[in-house]
């Protein structure tokens, strides 16, 4: 979605006179921003009085819950700073910017070799590294922070002068799972198209005959022509699997594509991907031509995302948001017991917490709708047994991976949750099965939401029949 440019002066004089900077809105009250970015479901509704279809609709809303991670404020401030600094050295009215655009255009049209060193020099932009095990919410956190900034700003006039420019403030792409620079280019073009409404992807998807150099030159020219402010590149750990493939993306290429033309980069990866950036744990892999480049690519700052402890503010906030109905009828001690079991099963991973809570409510409401007894509620013991039942039925395939995570075996955990998918981790049984089926097929499959086909299957010792057992009488 594009927005018409509205220009405002910033407090620093050095940031004045540049339309790319003055069009940026920087939120000073970060607490207000956190409040705006927090998404919870309505807990005032009498959910038990609703027909089943509306109960299910509310349950699906649990997937949309978002509680900003503890790193949100620091990450927002860092991104804002990087944008301001990036554009400070890229004033579109400056001779340097026009010379660089002309140079990049010549390289593309003359079909020259992709150069890591440019004839027109610009201050090399910094990179930051964000890492953590799958499921900690790092990608969601990064993209939520980026969404706080307008992605596309349309300029038509600045300082009473004609100024036609489509400004692409930020972009988020995935490193391709296959060792292909052309695949990286297509990922980039597709992301630009989705943001700006252009058709770069359609123009390039059938141009395999064109060289890698032409693809890379087109990427760099497109980034400069759209005044790209910063780029997020996710799934950097894929680079570990590229080995010594000649045409695979590497740090030197990424730096030349973006950093060297003044575009800061956010790099994110799983925990095992950190070895790419640390020579002491690089295991002798020759993944980049120059380790100095690699160190330079994460020299600004490092953000680490981890699982959340039972007594952490974030875990407590997300837990409260995920269980808006029903648990309020339990005593504080019983809620604490339920919370401990929920923590033990989910390992404090936001991805598991969200899925487990949603499936818990699906099962609970389904069973209560089937019950012949009305105006009854579950006891604490039954709530806990239901939770364990859901985990056993819906997460059994990744339970070995969760055990590895509990023991600090992060590399083995990552391999397990991604055993059937090179791209996205699969957490529930349904996601694992869908990923496995997709891996066998040449036709990509859409991952559907989990559905409990038989909520009682495989849990004979927990709940039986119509499940009135374990209910406490109203008012007990």
C-alpha positions in Angstrom: 0.0 0.0 0.0 1.4 3.3 -1.1 1.1 6.7 0.8 1.3 10.2 -0.5 4.4 11.9 0.9 3.8 14.3 3.9 6.9 16.2 4.8 7.9 17.1 8.3 11.1 18.5 9.7 13.1 16.4 12.1 14.9 18.0 15.2 18.4 17.6 13.6 19.4 20.2 11.1 21.5 17.7 9.3 18.4 15.7 8.4 16.7 18.7 6.7 16.5 19.3 3.0 16.1 15.7 2.0 12.6 14.5 0.9 13.4 10.9 1.6 14.0 11.7 5.2 11.3 14.4 5.7 8.7 11.9 4.4 9.5 9.4 7.2 7.3 9.4 10.2 9.3 8.4 13.3 7.2 7.4 16.4 8.8 9.0 19.4 6.3 7.6 22.0 7.3 3.9 21.7 5.0 2.9 24.5 2.1 4.1 22.4 3.5 2.2 19.5 3.7 -1.0 21.5 0.1 -0.5 22.6 -1.0 -0.1 19.0 0.9 -3.1 17.8 -0.6 -5.4 20.6 -3.4 -7.5 19.3 -5.7 -9.4 21.6 -9.2 -11.0 21.3 -12.3 -9.8 23.0 -12.4 -11.4 26.5 -15.7 -9.7 27.5 -17.9 -11.8 25.3 -19.9 -14.6 26.9 -18.3 -17.2 24.7 -20.1 -20.2 26.2 -23.4 -18.6 25.3 -22.5 -18.4 21.6 -23.5 -21.0 18.9 -20.6 -23.3 17.9 -19.8 -21.4 14.6 -19.2 -18.2 16.5 -17.1 -20.0 19.2 -14.9 -21.4 16.4 -14.6 -17.9 14.8 -13.3 -16.5 18.1 -10.9 -19.4 18.5 -9.4 -18.7 15.1 -8.7 -15.2 16.2 -6.2 -16.6 18.7 -3.9 -17.0 15.7 -3.9 -13.3 15.3 -2.8 -12.5 18.8 0.4 -10.4 18.9 2.3 -9.3 22.0 5.4 -7.4 21.1 8.6 -9.2 22.1 11.0 -7.6 24.7 13.3 -6.6 21.8 10.6 -4.5 20.1 11.6 -1.1 21.4 15.4 -1.6 20.8 14.7 -3.0 17.3 12.3 -0.2 16.3 14.8 2.4 17.4 17.6 0.7 15.6 15.6 0.5 12.3 14.6 4.1 12.6 18.2 5.2 13.1 19.4 3.1 10.2 16.7 4.6 7.9 17.6 8.1 8.9 21.3 7.5 8.5 20.8 5.6 5.2 18.9 8.4 3.6 21.1 11.1 5.0 23.8 10.0 2.6 21.4 9.5 -0.3 19.8 12.9 -1.0 18.1 12.4 -4.5 19.1 16.0 -5.4 22.8 15.3 -4.8 25.2 14.8 -7.6 26.5 11.6 -6.1 23.0 9.9 -6.2 22.5 10.9 -9.8 25.9 9.6 -10.7 25.4 6.3 -9.0 22.0 5.8 -10.7 23.6 6.5 -14.1 26.5 4.1 -13.3 24.2 1.3 -12.3 22.0 1.9 -15.3 25.0 1.7 -17.6 26.2 -1.6 -16.0 22.8 -3.1 -16.6 22.3 -2.0 -20.1 25.8 -2.8 -21.2 25.5 -6.3 -19.7 28.7 -5.8 -17.8 30.0 -8.1 -15.1 28.5 -7.5 -11.6 31.1 -5.5 -9.8 31.6 -5.7 -6.0 33.5 -2.4 -6.2 31.6 0.6 -7.7 33.0 3.5 -9.7 30.8 5.8 -7.7 31.6 5.3 -4.0 29.0 5.8 -1.2 29.3 5.3 2.5 28.9 1.5 3.2 25.7 1.0 5.2 25.8 -1.3 8.3 24.2 -4.6 9.0 22.7 -6.1 12.1 22.3 -9.8 13.0 19.2 -11.3 14.6 19.2 -15.0 15.5 17.3 -17.5 17.6 15.8 -21.0 17.4 12.8 -21.6 15.2 9.5 -20.6 16.9 10.9 -17.7 19.0 9.1 -15.2 16.8 12.1 -13.4 15.4 10.7 -13.1 11.8 7.3 -12.0 13.1 9.0 -9.5 15.4 11.1 -8.0 12.6 8.2 -7.7 10.1 6.0 -6.2 12.8 8.7 -3.6 13.5 9.1 -2.8 9.8 5.3 -2.5 9.4 5.5 0.5 11.8 7.0 2.4 8.9 5.1 3.2 5.8 6.5 0.8 3.2 5.9 2.8 0.0 5.8 6.6 -0.2 4.8 8.4 -3.4 6.5 11.8 -4.0 5.2 14.2 -6.6 6.5 17.6 -5.4 9.0 18.8 -2.9 9.8 22.4 -1.9 7.5 23.6 -4.6 9.5 21.7 -7.2 8.6 18.7 -9.3 9.8 15.5 -7.7 8.4 12.2 -9.0 9.7 9.3 -6.9 8.3 6.0 -5.5 10.2 5.5 -2.3 10.4 1.9 -1.0 11.2 2.4 2.6 11.8 -1.3 3.5 11.7 -4.8 2.1 11.7 -8.3 3.6 12.8 -11.3 1.6 13.9 -14.9 2.3 17.3 -16.3 1.2 16.4 -19.1 -1.3 16.6 -22.6 0.0 18.5 -23.6 -3.2 22.0 -22.2 -4.0 20.9 -19.9 -6.7 21.6 -16.2 -7.2 18.8 -16.1 -9.8 16.4 -17.5 -7.2 17.5 -14.7 -4.9 16.8 -12.2 -7.6 13.3 -13.5 -8.2 12.6 -13.4 -4.4 13.7 -9.8 -4.5 11.6 -8.8 -7.5 8.5 -10.6 -6.2 8.8 -8.6 -2.9 9.2 -5.3 -4.8 6.1 -6.1 -6.9 4.0 -6.9 -3.8 5.0 -3.6 -2.3 4.9 -1.3 -5.3 2.5 -3.0 -7.7 5.3 -3.4 -10.4 5.8 -6.4 -12.6 9.6 -7.1 -12.2 8.9 -10.8 -11.3 6.9 -11.5 -14.5 9.6 -9.8 -16.6 12.4 -11.9 -15.1 10.9 -15.3 -14.2 11.3 -16.7 -17.8 14.8 -15.1 -18.4 16.9 -18.0 -17.3 19.0 -17.5 -20.4 20.2 -14.2 -19.1 23.4 -14.3 -17.0 23.6 -14.1 -13.2 25.4 -10.8 -13.6 22.4 -9.3 -15.4 20.1 -10.5 -12.6 22.3 -9.0 -10.0 22.8 -5.7 -11.8 19.0 -5.5 -12.3 18.5 -6.0 -8.5 20.9 -3.3 -7.6 19.5 -0.9 -10.1 16.0 -1.5 -8.9 16.9 -1.0 -5.3 18.5 2.3 -6.1 15.7 3.5 -8.5 13.2 2.9 -5.8 15.3 4.5 -3.1 15.2 1.4 -0.9 15.7 2.4 2.7 16.6 -1.0 4.3 16.2 -4.6 3.6 15.6 -7.6 5.8 17.0 -10.9 4.6 15.7 -13.9 6.4 16.7 -17.6 6.6 20.5 -16.8 6.4 21.2 -20.3 7.7 20.4 -21.7 4.2 23.8 -20.5 3.3 25.3 -23.3 5.3 23.8 -25.8 2.8 25.2 -24.0 -0.2 28.7 -25.5 0.3 30.9 -24.3 -2.6 28.3 -23.8 -5.2 29.6 -21.3 -7.7 26.3 -19.4 -8.2 25.1 -19.4 -4.6 24.4 -16.2 -2.7 27.3 -15.2 -0.4 28.2 -12.4 1.9 30.3 -10.5 -0.6 27.4 -10.4 -3.1 24.9 -9.3 -0.5 27.2 -6.5 0.6 27.7 -5.4 -2.9 24.0 -5.5 -3.7 22.9 -3.4 -0.8 25.4 -2.2 1.8 27.8 -0.7 -0.7 25.1 1.5 -2.3 24.1 2.7 1.2 21.2 0.3 2.0 21.5 -1.1 5.6 20.7 -4.8 6.0 18.9 -6.8 8.7 20.1 -10.4 8.6 18.2 -13.1 10.5 18.8 -16.8 11.0 18.3 -19.7 13.3 20.9 -20.4 16.1 23.0 -22.7 13.9 23.2 -20.0 11.3 25.3 -17.9 13.7 28.4 -20.0 12.7 28.3 -18.1 9.4 29.3 -14.9 11.2 31.8 -16.2 13.7 35.2 -17.5 12.5 35.8 -19.2 15.9 32.9 -21.6 15.2 33.0 -21.5 11.4 34.0 -25.2 11.3 36.4 -24.6 8.4 33.6 -23.9 6.0 34.6 -21.7 3.1 31.3 -20.0 2.5 32.5 -16.5 1.7 35.6 -15.3 -0.3 36.6 -13.1 2.6 35.9 -13.5 6.3 36.5 -9.8 6.8 33.4 -9.2 4.7 31.4 -11.6 6.9 32.5 -9.8 10.1 31.6 -6.5 8.6 28.1 -7.8 7.7 27.2 -8.0 11.4 29.4 -5.3 12.9 26.6 -3.0 14.0 24.6 -4.9 16.5 23.4 -8.4 17.4 19.9 -9.3 18.7 19.4 -12.7 20.2 15.9 -14.2 20.5 15.4 -17.1 23.0 12.7 -19.1 24.6 10.8 -17.3 27.4 11.0 -18.3 31.1 7.9 -19.2 33.1 8.1 -16.1 35.2 9.1 -13.7 32.4 6.9 -10.7 31.7 6.6 -11.8 28.1 5.5 -15.3 28.8 2.9 -14.1 31.4 1.6 -11.5 29.0 1.2 -13.9 26.1 -0.3 -16.6 28.3 -2.9 -14.2 29.6 -3.7 -13.1 26.0 -4.0 -16.7 24.8 -6.4 -17.8 27.5 -9.1 -15.1 27.7 -12.0 -17.4 28.5 -12.6 -20.0 31.1 -9.5 -20.0 33.3 -10.8 -17.1 35.2 -13.2 -19.5 37.0 -10.2 -21.4 38.5 -8.4 -20.4 41.6 -5.1 -18.6 41.4 -3.3 -21.8 42.5 -5.1 -23.9 39.8 -4.3 -21.3 37.1 -0.6 -21.5 38.2 -0.7 -25.3 37.9 -2.2 -25.0 34.4 0.3 -22.4 33.4 3.3 -24.6 34.5 2.0 -27.5 32.4 1.5 -25.2 29.5 5.0 -23.8 29.8 6.5 -27.3 30.1 4.7 -28.4 26.9 5.4 -25.3 24.9 9.0 -24.6 26.1 8.1 -21.0 26.1 8.1 -20.8 22.3 5.6 -18.3 21.0 4.9 -20.4 17.9 4.0 -23.4 20.0 2.1 -21.4 22.6 -0.2 -19.9 20.1 -0.9 -23.2 18.3 -1.4 -25.2 21.5 -3.8 -22.6 23.0 -5.9 -22.5 19.8 -6.2 -26.3 19.5 -6.9 -26.5 23.3 -9.9 -24.3 22.9 -11.1 -26.1 19.7 -11.2 -29.4 21.6 -12.7 -27.9 24.8 -15.5 -26.1 23.0 -16.2 -29.2 20.8 -16.5 -31.4 23.8 -18.6 -29.0 25.7 -21.0 -28.6 22.8 -21.4 -32.4 22.6 -22.1 -32.7 26.4 -25.7 -33.3 27.4 -25.1 -31.4 30.6 -25.6 -27.6 30.5 -24.2 -24.7 32.6 -21.2 -26.7 33.7 -17.5 -26.0 33.7 -14.3 -27.9 33.8 -12.3 -28.5 36.9 -8.6 -27.6 37.0 -7.6 -31.3 36.7 -9.7 -31.7 33.6 -8.4 -28.5 32.0 -4.9 -29.9 32.4 -5.8 -33.3 31.1 -7.4 -31.6 28.1 -4.2 -29.6 27.5 -2.0 -32.8 27.6 -4.5 -34.6 25.4 -4.2 -31.9 22.7 -0.4 -31.9 22.9 -0.3 -35.7 22.7 -2.6 -35.8 19.6 -1.4 -32.7 17.8 2.3 -32.3 18.7 3.5 -35.9 19.1 5.5 -35.8 15.9 7.7 -32.9 17.1 7.8 -34.0 20.7 11.3 -35.5 20.1 12.4 -32.1 18.8 11.0 -30.4 21.8 12.9 -32.8 24.1 16.1 -31.8 22.2 15.3 -28.1 22.7 14.8 -28.7 26.5 18.2 -30.2 26.6 19.8 -27.3 24.7 20.4 -29.4 21.5 19.5 -26.5 19.1 21.0 -27.9 15.9 19.2 -31.2 16.3 16.0 -29.4 17.2 16.2 -27.3 14.0 16.8 -30.3 11.8 13.8 -32.0 13.3 11.3 -29.2 12.9 12.5 -28.7 9.4 13.0 -32.3 8.4 10.3 -32.2 5.7 10.5 -28.6 4.7 13.5 -26.5 3.6 11.6 -23.3 4.1 9.2 -23.2 7.1 9.5 -25.1 10.3 6.6 -27.5 11.0 5.3 -27.6 14.6 2.0 -29.4 14.7 1.4 -33.0 13.4 -0.7 -31.5 10.6 2.0 -29.1 9.6 4.6 -32.0 9.6 2.3 -34.2 7.5 1.6 -31.4 5.1 5.3 -30.6 4.7 6.1 -34.3 4.2 3.5 -34.6 1.5 4.6 -31.4 -0.2 8.2 -32.6 -0.2 7.1 -35.7 -2.2 5.2 -33.7 -4.7 6.3 -31.3 -7.4 3.2 -29.3 -6.9 3.4 -26.9 -3.9 0.7 -27.4 -1.3 -0.9 -24.8 0.9 -0.5 -25.5 4.6 -4.0 -25.6 6.0 -4.9 -24.9 9.6 -5.0 -27.9 12.0 -8.2 -29.7 12.4 -8.9 -32.2 15.1 -10.4 -35.1 13.2 -10.8 -37.3 16.3 -10.0 -35.4 19.5 -10.1 -38.5 21.6 -7.9 -40.7 19.4 -4.8 -42.0 21.2 -5.7 -40.8 24.6 -7.9 -43.5 26.2 -6.8 -42.7 29.7 -7.8 -39.1 29.6 -11.3 -38.4 28.3 -14.0 -40.8 27.2 -17.5 -40.7 25.9 -19.4 -37.5 26.0 -16.8 -36.1 28.5 -19.0 -34.9 31.3 -16.5 -36.5 33.7 -14.3 -34.0 35.5 -16.8 -31.2 35.3 -17.4 -29.3 38.5 -20.9 -28.2 39.3 -21.7 -24.6 38.8 -20.9 -22.7 41.9 -18.7 -25.4 43.4 
